[in-house]
Amino acid sequence: MSSTRVAALCATAILGFGTVSSAPFLTIPPVASVISQASPVPIRLVAVIDQSSTTIGIADSSLYGLDSATLDTTLDHIASLGVTSVRVAIPWMSVEAREGTYDWTQLDALVSAAQSRGISIVATLTGTPAWAGNIINGHFDPDEYADFASAVASRYKNEISGYEIWNEPNAALFYNPIDPTSYTAFLKDAYTAIKAADPNALVIAGVLGATTTTGAALDPVTFVQEMYAAGAAGYFDALSFHPYQFSEEYSENDHADSPASQVTAIQALMAQYGDTAKKIWITEYGEPTTGSYTQAQQAAFIQDFIEAWQNQTGAGPIYIYTTRDTDTGSSNVEDNFGLYETDWTPKPAAQVLADLVAQYSGSGSATHDLGQALATALQQWVTQLAQSQLAAIQQLWQDLASALQSMFGVSATTTTQTVATAAALSTAAGATATTSATATSAAVPAAATPATSTTSESSVPTTTAESPTTSAAPTASSSSSATTTEAAAPVTAVPETTAPETSVPDSSAPATSSAASATSTPAAGTTPSAVDKSSTTSETTSSAGGTAAVPTASSAS
């Protein structure tokens, strides 16, 4: 039997390219042993977010602290609206309550539950732990924050799509004292750490509330200006903004301190520092439904903002705050931002959002991003396959060479040729898969629409959905290396009873390596809830249980 034939058998067994019959007189026990011990390849596809203004998600800072049943119900209602992206809070003070000890239980469940529904995640890393500074809003060592950011990005590589660096640091309620220079210091460290752990992840800076300068807040334009002065350029992929303004619709609110005017001023600064191509994401916008603020007004304001944002230059995704009221009918505006009432009765805004998601789902650059996502996912699969199975492949080649020598007395030179042939087949298979991925991306028609969509007449469910408890997402890592063997591979005709003739080009087995990723041991004990959203426009309740009055005309949460 030729070396090419044996190599083809090996490639078939390892890579799964159909079934190849073997000659009845040839059995190589070590090969079967190695194959049976090979582990399944864990596949984790990249969560891709279309950065156009037609991406409409939901911001829900409560998701982290929910029990399993309520988490499933909440995500089911979000998905029923056609929403495929959420913005969540990851409270540093809860995940790393003790320095260097991480409790991933709650976050694993959240990430897994979102992934199972095809929902991408933008995560806000916020909330100072008591060991690092004043709890919730205190200053801290930038290196300590970077370590936390790195741990999260490493664990959820390709699962969390983007990271916001803090939440509304221009409000003393969340970062006290307000200091754009110190914010920029930990932004730069966090950006570097996240990109090292997950190069595909987006890093979103600013996360600023629409407000005017007072003793408890700094207007966002000044904050961004001082960020750039402190060297922020080059350390973020996008800026984010929260254009709350309860009394006026966004499109008609054009006075000097209005959110719309602040967006224009921030974009002028971005252009000045060469960041024209970067977008502004709206990672919170909403309207309460209590007191003088009605449910009809909430629906009208949300529709006005989403439609107006489509005409904004440099506009990124939109995340509407939030899924459900915490206490419908309460006089506290913070309890009444939901698209649903506390008992899951939908407000008019829920149907408005579902209709707009359906209307814009086929707009923007979604088709291009779909093709790119397919290509990226396939390339990632090939890489994971090589990393996961490389050790087994190397062992198989060694056993095969030994078997050939012992059974047929094959010379060392011929044995080396066989190993090189198998390596070439594996390399060719990977190249073919990558080429196919690129071709798939290029072949997607420009007018194609996403595989799933929600019709504009879709109704909003009023009942609570039940879903089984979602298990925590495991973390996988591998570390291996390969040696390179250079030898020409002969071309041999294959008998008719076997697979078609295989031609193997002169090639070397490429060296492949992957860095091992560190996994932290979860801390025991229960996990506190995420930092509650708070508004800088009214008296609000913080996650620590206290209240803070921020006398501004605009709300930032």
C-alpha positions in Angstrom: 0.0 0.0 0.0 1.4 3.4 -1.0 2.4 6.1 1.5 -0.1 8.4 -0.2 -2.9 5.9 0.4 -2.0 5.5 4.1 -1.9 9.3 4.5 -5.3 9.6 2.9 -6.7 7.2 5.4 -5.2 9.2 8.2 -6.6 12.5 6.9 -10.0 10.9 6.5 -10.1 9.5 10.0 -8.9 12.8 11.6 -10.8 15.4 9.5 -13.9 13.4 8.6 -13.7 13.6 4.8 -16.2 10.8 4.1 -15.3 7.0 4.3 -12.3 5.4 2.7 -12.2 1.6 2.7 -8.9 0.0 3.8 -7.2 -3.1 2.4 -8.3 -6.2 4.4 -4.7 -7.2 5.2 -3.7 -3.9 6.8 -4.5 -3.1 10.4 -2.6 -0.6 12.5 -3.8 -0.9 16.2 -2.0 2.3 17.3 -4.0 4.4 14.8 -7.3 3.1 16.1 -6.2 3.7 19.6 -5.3 7.3 18.9 -8.4 8.0 17.0 -10.6 6.7 19.8 -8.9 8.9 22.3 -9.4 12.1 20.3 -11.6 14.6 22.1 -14.5 16.4 20.4 -13.6 19.8 19.1 -15.3 22.6 21.2 -16.8 25.1 18.7 -17.3 28.7 19.9 -18.5 31.0 17.1 -17.7 34.7 17.2 -20.6 36.9 18.4 -20.7 39.6 15.8 -22.6 42.9 16.2 -23.5 45.0 13.2 -22.2 48.5 14.1 -24.8 50.3 12.1 -27.6 52.4 13.5 -30.1 49.7 12.4 -28.9 47.4 15.2 -31.5 47.9 17.9 -30.9 46.1 21.2 -32.0 46.3 24.8 -30.0 47.5 27.8 -30.8 45.6 30.9 -28.5 46.0 33.9 -30.7 43.6 36.0 -29.8 40.5 33.9 -26.7 39.7 35.9 -28.5 39.3 39.2 -31.5 37.3 38.0 -32.3 33.7 39.1 -32.3 31.1 36.4 -36.0 31.0 35.7 -36.4 34.8 35.6 -33.3 35.1 33.4 -34.8 32.7 30.9 -38.2 34.4 31.0 -36.6 37.8 30.5 -34.4 36.7 27.5 -37.4 34.9 26.0 -39.4 38.2 26.0 -36.4 40.1 24.6 -36.0 37.6 21.8 -39.8 37.7 21.1 -39.3 41.4 20.1 -36.8 40.3 17.4 -33.9 41.7 19.4 -30.6 39.9 19.0 -28.3 42.0 21.2 -28.3 43.1 24.8 -26.2 45.4 26.9 -25.5 44.1 30.4 -23.7 45.2 33.5 -20.8 43.1 34.8 -20.3 44.3 38.4 -16.6 44.1 39.2 -17.6 44.3 42.9 -19.6 41.1 42.6 -17.4 39.0 40.3 -14.2 39.9 42.2 -15.5 40.6 45.7 -12.2 39.4 47.0 -9.0 40.5 45.2 -7.8 37.8 42.8 -10.8 35.5 43.4 -13.5 35.4 40.7 -17.0 34.1 41.0 -18.1 33.3 37.5 -21.3 31.5 38.4 -23.8 34.2 37.6 -22.0 35.5 34.5 -21.5 32.0 33.1 -25.2 31.4 33.3 -26.0 34.8 31.6 -23.6 34.3 28.8 -24.8 30.7 28.1 -28.4 31.7 28.2 -27.9 34.6 25.8 -25.8 32.4 23.4 -28.5 29.7 23.3 -30.9 32.3 21.9 -28.5 33.8 19.4 -28.3 37.1 21.4 -24.9 38.9 21.4 -23.6 40.8 24.5 -22.1 44.2 25.1 -20.8 44.2 28.7 -20.2 47.2 30.9 -17.4 46.6 33.3 -18.2 48.8 36.3 -18.7 49.0 40.1 -15.6 49.4 42.3 -15.2 46.5 44.8 -14.6 47.4 48.4 -11.1 46.1 48.5 -10.0 48.4 45.6 -11.6 51.7 46.7 -14.9 53.2 47.8 -17.5 50.7 46.8 -19.4 51.3 43.4 -17.9 54.7 42.5 -14.5 55.0 44.1 -11.2 55.4 42.3 -8.8 52.4 42.0 -5.5 51.3 40.6 -5.8 51.1 36.8 -3.7 47.9 36.8 -6.3 46.2 39.1 -9.1 47.1 36.8 -7.0 46.0 33.8 -6.5 42.6 35.5 -10.2 42.2 35.9 -10.9 43.2 32.3 -8.3 40.7 31.1 -9.9 37.9 33.2 -13.3 38.6 31.8 -12.2 38.9 28.2 -10.1 35.8 28.5 -12.9 33.7 29.9 -15.5 34.9 27.4 -13.3 35.3 24.3 -15.5 35.4 21.2 -18.6 35.2 23.4 -18.9 38.7 24.6 -18.7 41.0 21.6 -17.8 44.3 23.2 -16.8 45.9 26.5 -17.8 49.4 27.8 -15.2 50.9 30.1 -17.2 51.9 33.2 -20.6 53.5 33.3 -21.2 57.3 33.1 -17.9 58.4 34.6 -19.0 62.0 34.1 -21.5 61.6 37.0 -20.2 61.5 40.6 -22.8 58.9 41.4 -20.7 56.4 39.4 -17.2 57.8 39.5 -16.2 60.2 42.3 -14.5 62.5 42.1 -15.1 63.0 38.3 -11.8 63.0 36.6 -11.4 62.5 32.8 -7.6 62.1 33.1 -7.8 59.3 35.6 -10.6 57.7 33.6 -8.3 57.8 30.5 -5.5 56.1 32.5 -7.6 53.0 33.3 -9.2 53.1 29.8 -5.8 52.7 28.2 -4.8 49.9 30.5 -8.1 48.1 30.0 -8.0 48.5 26.2 -4.6 46.9 26.1 -5.6 44.1 28.4 -8.8 43.3 26.5 -7.2 43.3 23.1 -4.4 41.0 24.3 -7.0 38.6 25.6 -9.6 38.9 22.8 -8.4 40.8 19.7 -11.9 40.6 18.1 -13.7 42.3 21.1 -14.7 45.9 20.7 -13.7 48.4 23.4 -16.2 51.2 23.9 -15.2 54.3 25.8 -16.9 57.3 27.3 -20.3 55.7 28.3 -21.3 59.2 29.1 -24.6 60.6 30.3 -26.3 63.6 28.7 -26.0 66.3 31.3 -24.8 69.8 32.0 -21.9 70.6 34.3 -22.9 70.9 38.0 -21.2 70.0 41.3 -22.2 66.3 40.7 -21.7 66.0 36.9 -19.5 67.1 34.0 -21.0 67.7 30.6 -20.0 65.0 28.1 -18.4 67.3 25.6 -15.9 68.6 28.1 -15.3 65.1 29.4 -14.4 63.8 25.9 -12.2 66.8 25.2 -10.2 66.1 28.4 -10.0 62.4 27.5 -8.4 63.3 24.2 -6.0 65.7 25.9 -5.0 62.9 28.3 -4.1 60.6 25.3 -7.3 58.6 24.8 -6.9 58.5 21.0 -6.1 55.0 19.8 -7.5 53.3 22.9 -11.1 52.7 21.9 -13.1 51.4 19.0 -16.2 53.5 19.6 -17.7 56.0 22.0 -21.0 55.5 23.8 -23.6 58.0 25.0 -26.9 58.0 26.9 -29.1 60.8 25.5 -31.9 60.8 28.0 -34.2 63.9 28.0 -37.5 63.1 29.5 -39.4 66.3 28.6 -38.6 66.6 24.9 -38.3 64.2 21.9 -34.7 63.8 20.6 -35.5 65.1 17.1 -37.0 68.4 18.3 -34.5 69.0 21.2 -31.9 71.2 19.6 -31.0 73.8 22.2 -27.3 74.3 23.1 -27.2 71.7 25.9 -29.5 69.1 24.3 -28.4 65.5 23.7 -28.5 66.1 19.9 -26.3 69.1 20.2 -23.8 67.3 22.4 -23.6 64.4 19.9 -22.6 66.9 17.2 -20.0 68.5 19.4 -18.5 65.2 20.4 -18.3 64.2 16.8 -16.4 67.4 16.0 -13.8 66.5 18.6 -13.5 63.0 17.2 -12.9 64.5 13.8 -10.3 66.8 15.3 -8.3 63.8 16.6 -8.7 61.7 13.5 -11.5 59.4 14.8 -14.1 60.4 12.2 -14.6 56.7 11.2 -15.4 55.7 14.7 -19.1 55.6 15.7 -21.1 56.8 18.6 -23.2 54.0 20.2 -26.3 54.7 22.2 -26.1 52.1 24.9 -29.0 53.5 26.9 -32.0 55.5 25.9 -35.5 55.3 27.3 -38.4 57.1 28.9 -40.2 56.4 32.3 -43.9 55.7 32.6 -44.9 57.2 36.0 -46.3 60.5 37.2 -46.7 62.9 34.2 -44.8 60.5 31.9 -47.3 58.2 30.2 -46.9 54.9 28.4 -48.0 56.6 25.1 -45.3 59.2 25.6 -42.7 56.5 26.2 -43.7 54.8 22.9 -43.6 58.0 21.0 -40.2 59.1 22.4 -38.6 55.7 21.6 -40.0 55.7 18.1 -38.8 59.3 17.5 -35.3 58.6 18.7 -34.8 55.4 16.7 -36.0 57.0 13.5 -34.0 60.2 14.1 -30.9 58.2 14.8 -31.0 56.6 11.4 -30.3 60.0 9.8 -27.4 60.8 12.2 -23.9 60.8 10.7 -21.6 58.3 12.4 -24.4 56.6 14.2 -23.8 53.3 15.8 -26.2 50.7 17.5 -29.0 51.6 19.8 -29.9 49.9 23.1 -33.3 50.8 24.7 -33.5 50.8 28.5 -35.0 48.5 29.7 -36.9 45.2 29.5 -39.3 45.3 32.5 -40.4 47.6 35.3 -39.0 46.8 38.8 -42.1 48.3 40.4 -44.9 49.4 38.0 -46.8 52.4 39.4 -44.0 53.5 41.8 -43.4 57.2 42.0 -39.7 56.5 41.4 -39.0 57.0 37.7 -36.2 54.4 37.9 -38.8 51.7 38.6 -40.7 52.4 35.5 -38.5 52.3 32.4 -39.6 48.9 31.2 -41.1 47.9 27.9 -43.1 45.6 30.0 -44.9 46.1 33.4 -43.7 44.1 36.4 -46.3 41.4 35.6 -45.0 41.2 32.0 -48.0 43.1 30.5 -46.5 44.8 27.4 -46.6 48.5 27.2 -47.2 50.1 23.7 -43.5 50.8 23.4 -42.9 47.0 23.3 -44.8 46.7 20.0 -43.3 49.9 18.7 -39.8 48.4 19.3 -40.7 45.1 17.7 -42.1 46.9 14.6 -38.9 49.0 14.3 -36.6 46.0 14.7 -38.5 44.3 11.9 -38.5 47.4 9.7 -34.7 47.9 10.0 -33.6 44.3 10.2 -32.8 44.1 6.5 -31.2 47.6 6.3 -27.7 48.8 6.8 -24.7 46.5 6.3 -26.2 43.4 7.7 -25.7 41.3 4.5 -22.0 42.2 4.3 -21.6 41.5 8.0 -23.3 38.1 7.7 -20.9 37.0 5.0 -17.9 38.3 7.1 -19.3 36.5 10.1 -19.5 33.2 8.3 -15.9 33.5 7.0 -14.7 34.5 10.4 -16.5 31.6 12.1 -15.2 29.0 9.6 -11.6 30.3 9.9 -12.0 30.1 13.7 -13.3 26.5 13.4 -10.3 25.4 11.4 -7.9 27.1 13.9 -9.7 25.4 16.8 -9.6 22.1 15.1 -5.8 22.3 14.6 -5.2 23.4 18.1 -7.5 20.8 19.7 -6.4 17.8 17.7 -2.8 18.6 17.0 -1.4 16.4 19.7 -3.5 13.5 18.6 -2.4 14.0 15.0 1.2 14.1 15.9 0.9 10.9 17.9 -1.0 9.2 15.1 1.8 10.1 12.6 4.4 8.7 15.0 2.5 5.4 15.5 1.9 5.2 11.7 5.6 5.5 11.0 6.5 2.9 13.6 3.8 0.5 12.2 5.1 0.9 8.6 8.7 0.2 9.7 7.7 -2.9 11.8 5.3 -4.3 9.2 7.0 -3.5 5.9 10.5 -2.5 6.8 10.0 0.9 5.2 13.1 3.0 5.3 13.4 6.1 7.4 13.2 8.3 4.3 10.0 6.8 3.1 8.5 7.0 6.6 9.4 10.7 6.7 7.7 11.2 3.3 4.5 9.6 4.7 4.5 11.9 7.7 5.0 15.0 5.5 2.2 13.8 3.2 -0.2 13.5 6.1 0.8 17.0 7.2 0.3 18.4 3.7 -3.2 16.8 3.6 -4.1 18.5 6.9 -2.7 21.8 5.8 -4.5 21.6 2.4 -7.8 20.8 4.2 -7.4 23.8 6.4 -6.6 26.0 3.4 -9.5 24.7 1.4 -11.9 25.4 4.3 -10.6 28.9 4.7 -10.8 29.5 0.9 -14.4 28.2 1.0 -15.2 30.6 3.9 -13.9 33.5 1.9 -15.9 32.4 -1.2 -19.0 32.1 0.9 -18.6 35.6 2.1 -18.1 36.9 -1.4 -21.0 34.9 -2.8 -23.6 36.4 -0.4 -25.9 38.5 -2.6 -25.9 42.1 -1.9 -29.7 42.1 -1.5 -29.8 39.1 0.7 -31.6 39.4 4.1 -30.8 37.7 7.4 -31.9 34.2 7.8 -34.5 35.1 10.5 -36.6 38.2 10.8 -39.6 39.5 12.6 -42.5 40.8 10.7 -43.8 44.3 11.4 -47.1 42.7 12.5 -45.5 40.5 15.1 -47.4 40.5 18.4 -45.8 40.9 21.8 -46.5 37.9 24.1 -48.1 38.6 27.4 -47.4 35.4 29.2 -44.3 34.3 31.0 -42.2 31.8 29.0 -40.7 28.9 30.8 -37.3 27.6 30.0 -35.0 25.1 31.6 -32.1 26.2 33.6 -29.1 26.9 31.5 -25.8 25.4 32.5 -22.7 27.4 32.9 -20.6 27.9 29.9 -17.3 26.0 30.2 -13.9 27.4 29.4 -11.6 25.5 27.1 -7.9 26.1 26.5 -5.2 24.2 24.7 -1.4 24.6 24.3 0.6 22.6 21.8 3.3 22.9 19.2 4.3 21.2 16.0 7.5 20.3 14.3 8.2 21.0 10.6 9.3 18.2 8.3 10.3 19.0 4.7 10.0 16.2 2.1 8.5 15.6 -1.3 5.4 13.5 -1.4 5.0 10.9 -4.2 1.9 10.8 -6.3 0.3 7.4 -6.4 -2.7 6.0 -8.2 -5.3 4.6 -5.8 -7.1 1.2 -6.7 -10.7 1.4 -7.9 -11.9 -0.2 -4.7 -10.7 2.8 -2.7 -10.9 6.6 -2.7 -10.0 8.5 -5.8 -6.4 9.4 -6.6 -5.0 12.0 -4.3 -2.2 14.3 -5.3 -0.2 16.0 -2.6 1.9 19.0 -3.3 5.4 19.4 -2.0 4.8 21.0 1.3 5.9 21.4 4.9 3.8 20.9 8.0 3.4 24.4 9.4 4.3 25.1 12.9 1.1 25.7 14.9 0.9 27.1 18.4 -1.6 28.5 20.8 -1.2 30.2 24.1 -2.7 28.5 27.1 -5.3 30.7 28.8 -5.6 31.0 32.5 -8.7 29.9 34.3 -9.5 31.3 37.7 -11.2 29.3 40.6 -14.7 30.6 41.4 -15.2 31.9 44.8 -17.9 30.3 47.0 -20.9 32.2 48.2 -23.7 34.1 46.8 -23.3 37.0 44.4 -24.9 40.5 45.0 -27.0 42.0 42.3 -25.5 44.2 39.6 -25.3 48.0 40.0 -28.7 49.4 39.5 -29.2 52.0 36.8 -29.5 55.4 38.3 -30.4 58.8 36.7 -28.6 62.1 37.1 -31.8 63.9 36.4 -33.7 63.0 39.6 -33.4 61.4 43.0 -32.4 57.8 42.4 -31.7 54.7 44.3 -28.2 53.2 43.9 -27.2 49.6 44.2 -25.9 50.3 47.6 -29.4 51.2 48.7 -28.9 54.9 49.2 -30.2 57.8 47.2 -28.4 60.5 45.3 -29.9 63.7 43.9 -28.2 64.9 40.7 -29.7 68.3 39.7 -29.4 68.2 36.0 -31.7 68.8 33.1 -30.6 65.6 31.3 -30.8 62.1 32.7 -27.7 59.8 32.7 -27.9 56.4 34.0 
